[in-house]
Amino acid sequence: MANNFTSELTQFLNQYKSDHPGTDERQFAGRARLWDKDLDPEQQEGFRAARVAQDPYVYYQKA
């Protein structure tokens, strides 16, 4: 691929980010709000303890 080629999508994103300078900060803030969470180790251990073992063949109907 040529080094000087930029797709229309890349051009659009670069133009959008130059027109809206706070975009990156808002993206990072949104990610932090939704995904970057501290997990409670006690709660995670409770989830692991409550897990039910899955049968080797899940489509088999027990009588």
C-alpha positions, 0 to 999 in steps of 0.5 A, spaced: 500 500 500 502 506 498 505 510 504 501 517 502 494 514 501 489 515 507 482 512 506 476 517 506 474 514 513 481 516 516 480 523 513 473 524 516 476 522 523 482 527 522 478 532 520 472 531 525 478 531 531 481 537 528 474 541 528 472 538 535 478 538 539 475 535 546 473 528 542 479 524 545 478 526 552 470 525 552 472 518 549 477 516 554 472 519 559 466 515 556 470 508 557 472 510 564 465 511 566 463 504 562 469 499 562 474 501 567 472 499 574 475 496 580 473 489 582 471 487 589 475 481 590 470 478 595 464 479 590 468 476 585 470 470 589 463 469 591 461 469 583 466 463 582 463 460 588 456 460 586 458 457 579 455 451 577 459 446 573 457 445 566 455 438 563 460 435 558 455 435 553 450 440 554 445 438 549 444 431 552 437 431 556 437 428 562 431 423 564 
